[in-house]
C-alpha cells in the first residue's frame, strides 16, 4: 500500500516514514508539509491512504481533507495530530476523515490503524473516542431510549461493537459471525441510521441513546 504523509514538521514526516516504510506491505508515496501539497501529491501519486496533520500553514488538514474527499472519495484520510479538542475532531470528521489519531500513539497501534483504515475500517484513538462520548453525554442531546423496531437484536450487537471501535474482523470474532455477514450488518446499520460511514454511525448511535455513552472504550 502507498502512503502519503503530510505534516509541517519535517522530523515528524521522516519519523513516520521510517516507521511505516519498514513494514513489508507499506511504501511511502511522498512527504508533504501542508494541505495544499497534500492535494497536489494526492493527484500525482494516487496513494492508498493519506496520513495527515491538522494544524499546518497554507492549508490546514480539515480543509485539505474536505477537498481530497471531493476529488478522490475512495482515498482514506487518517488524521494524526496533537489536538484532542472536540472542535478539531468534529471538524475533521465532518470533512470526511476516516480516522483520528493522537501523536502519542504507539508505533504498533499506528501501523494497525493504517492497515485497518486501508481495508475500509474507521479508527478513532481511544482517548478521542472517550472525549467524544463524554461530550455527547454532557451536551444535553435528546436521547431516544427505545431501540427502533427495525433494528434486530443481532444488528444491535454489531452496532455496540462498532461503537467500541472494533474492526470488522474483531466484530466477526467477538460475535461469532463470518466477515461477510458483518459487512452486511454494518451496511444495513448505516442505511437505517442514515449514516455515511462507521464513525458517523457510532456518533449517531450514542447521540440517539442506542448505545450508552457511559460504556468504557
URZICOR-V48222 format. One record per residue. N is the residue number from 0. D_CENTER is the distance of its C-alpha to the mean C-alpha in Angstrom with 2 decimals. Layout:
BEGIN
N | D_CENTER
N | D_CENTER
END
This chain:
BEGIN
0 | 17.60
1 | 17.91
2 | 15.62
3 | 16.15
4 | 15.95
5 | 16.43
6 | 17.81
7 | 21.09
8 | 22.30
9 | 23.90
10 | 24.13
11 | 20.37
12 | 19.92
13 | 22.72
14 | 21.50
15 | 18.07
16 | 20.05
17 | 22.41
18 | 19.91
19 | 17.94
20 | 21.12
21 | 22.96
22 | 21.00
23 | 23.04
24 | 20.35
25 | 18.88
26 | 20.63
27 | 20.08
28 | 20.55
29 | 21.30
30 | 20.78
31 | 20.68
32 | 21.35
33 | 20.06
34 | 18.27
35 | 21.40
36 | 21.61
37 | 18.03
38 | 19.28
39 | 22.46
40 | 21.10
41 | 18.55
42 | 21.65
43 | 23.77
44 | 21.84
45 | 19.52
46 | 16.85
47 | 14.64
48 | 11.71
49 | 11.76
50 | 11.05
51 | 12.06
52 | 13.51
53 | 13.98
54 | 17.65
55 | 19.65
56 | 23.05
57 | 24.01
58 | 20.64
59 | 17.68
60 | 14.04
61 | 13.45
62 | 16.41
63 | 15.63
64 | 12.19
65 | 14.12
66 | 16.91
67 | 15.09
68 | 13.51
69 | 17.08
70 | 18.68
71 | 16.41
72 | 14.15
73 | 13.70
74 | 12.38
75 | 8.64
76 | 7.82
77 | 6.21
78 | 7.73
79 | 10.32
80 | 12.73
81 | 15.50
82 | 14.82
83 | 13.76
84 | 15.54
85 | 14.52
86 | 15.66
87 | 13.44
88 | 10.33
89 | 11.39
90 | 12.70
91 | 9.61
92 | 7.77
93 | 11.21
94 | 11.52
95 | 8.91
96 | 6.02
97 | 3.46
98 | 1.78
99 | 5.12
100 | 8.09
101 | 11.74
102 | 14.51
103 | 16.47
104 | 14.25
105 | 16.55
106 | 16.97
107 | 16.66
108 | 13.27
109 | 12.06
110 | 13.68
111 | 12.26
112 | 8.59
113 | 9.85
114 | 11.80
115 | 9.49
116 | 7.06
117 | 10.48
118 | 11.73
119 | 9.52
120 | 7.39
121 | 3.82
122 | 3.89
123 | 5.19
124 | 8.47
125 | 11.31
126 | 13.14
127 | 10.76
128 | 10.42
129 | 14.19
130 | 14.80
131 | 13.05
132 | 15.07
133 | 18.14
134 | 17.85
135 | 18.01
136 | 20.85
137 | 22.78
138 | 22.33
139 | 24.81
140 | 22.84
141 | 25.10
142 | 24.27
143 | 25.25
144 | 26.40
145 | 27.60
146 | 25.59
147 | 25.98
148 | 28.67
149 | 26.67
150 | 24.13
151 | 25.63
152 | 25.63
153 | 23.68
154 | 20.95
155 | 20.80
156 | 20.59
157 | 17.60
158 | 15.93
159 | 16.64
160 | 15.13
161 | 11.90
162 | 11.82
163 | 12.59
164 | 9.43
165 | 11.60
166 | 11.05
167 | 13.50
168 | 16.08
169 | 15.98
170 | 16.42
171 | 19.19
172 | 20.89
173 | 20.72
174 | 21.92
175 | 24.29
176 | 23.09
177 | 22.92
178 | 19.55
179 | 20.75
180 | 21.61
181 | 18.18
182 | 16.78
183 | 19.61
184 | 19.00
185 | 15.36
186 | 16.69
187 | 19.39
188 | 17.27
189 | 15.20
190 | 18.64
191 | 20.31
192 | 17.86
193 | 17.77
194 | 13.98
195 | 12.44
196 | 9.24
197 | 8.11
198 | 6.41
199 | 9.68
200 | 11.66
201 | 10.91
202 | 11.86
203 | 14.80
204 | 15.94
205 | 16.39
206 | 17.89
207 | 20.32
208 | 21.30
209 | 20.47
210 | 18.83
211 | 20.24
212 | 18.48
213 | 20.75
214 | 19.29
215 | 18.58
216 | 15.19
END
